[in-house]
Amino acid sequence: MAKTSVIERNKKRENLVAKHAEKRAKLKAILANPASNDEEFFDAQRRLAKLPRNSSKVRVRNRCAITGRPRAYIGKFGLSRLSFRELATSGRIPGVTKASW
């Protein structure tokens, strides 16, 4: 189980990403637009730099929904490999069976 503080920090980042997503997208659109002049470009760049670092989508870490484990994350299920295996063998994930041949 991951430390509670680390899990909470990641939740805080997710909230910041959601809060600033629209503003960040508008500024990035100005930066990507080749028709924008230098003044608009540098203004957008400056305003983007003033946003909190944790509002960037890249800083959010995928974590297991049950244990908070950051590694071996299976995105389709939102679980780590350990939690996934435990739930799959006990039959709690619909449609998932253990392969045997």
C-alpha positions in Angstrom: 0.0 0.0 0.0 1.3 3.4 -1.0 1.7 6.2 1.6 -1.5 8.1 2.1 0.4 11.4 1.6 1.6 10.4 -1.9 -1.9 9.3 -2.9 -3.4 12.6 -1.7 -0.7 14.6 -3.5 -1.6 12.8 -6.7 -5.3 13.6 -6.1 -4.4 17.2 -5.6 -2.6 17.2 -8.9 -5.7 15.6 -10.7 -7.9 18.4 -9.3 -5.5 21.1 -10.5 -5.3 19.5 -13.9 -9.1 19.6 -14.2 -9.3 23.1 -12.9 -6.8 24.6 -15.3 -7.3 22.3 -18.3 -9.4 24.8 -20.4 -7.1 27.7 -19.7 -4.0 25.6 -20.5 -5.6 24.3 -23.8 -6.4 27.9 -24.9 -2.8 29.0 -24.3 -1.3 26.0 -26.0 -3.5 26.6 -29.0 -2.1 30.2 -29.3 1.4 28.8 -29.1 0.7 26.1 -31.7 -1.0 28.6 -34.1 1.6 29.8 -36.7 -0.6 32.8 -37.5 -0.2 34.3 -34.0 2.2 37.3 -33.9 5.2 37.5 -31.6 3.5 39.6 -28.9 0.6 37.1 -28.6 3.0 34.1 -28.6 5.2 35.5 -25.8 2.2 36.7 -23.8 0.7 33.2 -24.0 4.1 31.6 -23.1 4.4 33.9 -20.0 0.9 33.2 -18.8 1.4 29.4 -19.3 4.5 29.6 -17.2 2.6 31.3 -14.4 0.2 28.4 -14.1 1.0 25.9 -11.3 3.4 23.2 -12.4 1.1 20.5 -10.9 -1.7 21.6 -13.3 0.1 19.9 -16.1 -1.4 16.6 -17.2 2.0 15.0 -17.4 2.6 15.3 -13.7 -0.3 13.0 -12.7 0.8 9.4 -12.0 -1.4 6.4 -12.8 -2.1 4.6 -9.6 -4.0 1.4 -8.6 -7.5 2.3 -7.4 -7.2 -0.2 -4.5 -3.6 0.0 -3.2 -2.3 3.2 -4.8 0.7 1.3 -6.3 2.2 3.4 -9.1 4.0 0.6 -10.9 2.7 -2.2 -13.0 -0.5 -0.3 -13.7 -3.1 -1.9 -16.0 -4.9 1.0 -17.6 -7.9 -0.9 -18.9 -8.9 -1.9 -15.3 -7.3 0.9 -13.3 -5.5 -1.7 -11.1 -1.9 -2.8 -10.5 -0.9 -6.3 -11.6 -1.1 -7.6 -8.0 -4.6 -6.3 -7.3 -5.7 -7.5 -10.8 -4.4 -11.0 -10.3 -6.0 -11.3 -6.8 -9.4 -10.1 -8.1 -9.3 -12.1 -11.3 -8.5 -15.4 -9.5 -11.3 -14.8 -7.1 -13.7 -14.1 -10.0 -14.5 -10.5 -9.1 -13.6 -9.1 -12.5 -16.3 -10.0 -15.0 -15.1 -11.6 -18.2 -11.6 -12.3 -17.0 -10.4 -15.9 -16.6 -7.1 -17.4 -15.9 -5.5 -18.8 -19.0 -4.5 -22.5 -19.0 -3.4 -24.7 -21.8 
